[in-house]
Amino acid sequence: MPVSGLDLIEEIIALKRERNAVILAHNYQIKEIQEVADFVGDSLGLSYRAAETQADVIVFCGVHFMAETAKIVNPSKRVVMPDEHAGCSLSDSCPAEKLEAFLKVHAEKNYYVVSYINCSAGVKALSDVICTSGNAVRMVERVPAGRNILFCPDENLGQWVMDQTGREMTLWRGNCYVHVEFTQKAIERAKFEWPDAPVVAHPECTKAVRLLADEVCSTEKMITYCKSHPAKAFVIVTESGMLHRLRREIPGKEFIAGPTDKCACADCRYMKMNTLEKLHACLDKLDPEIIIPESIRARAELPLRRMLDWSK
């Protein structure tokens, strides 16, 4: 029989206990899932949680590549996600077979491959180190001097890292469809309407938007920046789910959704595919389950572990 409201939340908590499960939720998840999760964070923070958990089951509320990451570093644990079709336009922009073909064609470059964590297990398996928006600068700075770097799949994050490090890189032509919806015109309008509100933008935004921002940073850095900054209001230029976490953790301040030319919503349709009902069903049936061939998983684990080691 279908359940709803508080009964549904109570059943999720009961099933979590029964399955010895941990619920990990990305910052961009709907607020109801964030409220019921054990941990809410960005890709790096949740990567740590996935690697450290003592649970038998990991329920990853995010998109597919995130659940794959949890499985890569936890091969003996069962990893499930509420909706297996919750993908990622950025990850999809860099199929593993295309990256492999590119590396073969340009073998003389001997690329050191730095891949943003927003990519498939297959792409991770072809990479030398993984990064997140929060540690990308540090990861690129650790790449041996003199090596040619291929940064994939996000060209906007890659360009920002180049600006921060001064390190030339070849950029894969990919992007997040949500973050490129923020435009220079829309952010200029926001700055006019809220002149005292600092603009805080994610580095997946285009350079034209980043240049208008008072701070460009990862979602985790947004928390610390807004907590410590004296301003009472902020324009947040990233996916809409981040607003809930900011409002929950910093209740005394106002957070304004960064507008696009179309609206002020900035919803990722993939992130929003996960619902409480689907979370309940996947805990109940332990399905959809993430399965990765061991030959790919083992290769993908090496650059992920390198990222975790370099991030300490």
Stockholm file with secondary structure:
# STOCKHOLM 1.0

chainA/1-312         MPVSGLDLIEEIIALKRERNAVILAHNYQIKEIQEVADFVGDSLGLSYRAAETQADVIVFCGVHFMAETAKIVNPSKRVVMPDEHAGCSLSDSCPAEKLEAFLKVHAEKNYYVVSYINCSAGVKALSDVICTSGNAVRMVERVPAGRNILFCPDENLGQWVMDQTGREMTLWRGNCYVHVEFTQKAIERAKFEWPDAPVVAHPECTKAVRLLADEVCSTEKMITYCKSHPAKAFVIVTESGMLHRLRREIPGKEFIAGPTDKCACADCRYMKMNTLEKLHACLDKLDPEIIIPESIRARAELPLRRMLDWSK
#=GR chainA/1-312 SS CCCCHHHHHHHHHHHHHHHTEEEEEETTSCHHHHHHCSEEECHHHHHHHHHHCCCSEEEEESCHHHHHHHHHHCTTSEEECSCTTCCCHHHHTSCHHHHHHHHHHTGGGCCEEEEESSSCHHHHHTCSEEECTTTHHHHHHHSCTTCCEEEESBHHHHHHHHHHHCCCCEECSBCCTTGGGCCHHHHHHHHHHSTTSCEEECTTSCHHHHTTCSEECCHHHHHHHHHHSCCSEEEEESCTHHHHHHHHHCTTSEEEECCCSSCSCCCCTTGGGCCHHHHHHHHHHTCSBCCCCHHHHHHHHHHHHHHHHHHC
#=GC SS_cons         CCCCHHHHHHHHHHHHHHHTEEEEEETTSCHHHHHHCSEEECHHHHHHHHHHCCCSEEEEESCHHHHHHHHHHCTTSEEECSCTTCCCHHHHTSCHHHHHHHHHHTGGGCCEEEEESSSCHHHHHTCSEEECTTTHHHHHHHSCTTCCEEEESBHHHHHHHHHHHCCCCEECSBCCTTGGGCCHHHHHHHHHHSTTSCEEECTTSCHHHHTTCSEECCHHHHHHHHHHSCCSEEEEESCTHHHHHHHHHCTTSEEEECCCSSCSCCCCTTGGGCCHHHHHHHHHHTCSBCCCCHHHHHHHHHHHHHHHHHHC
//
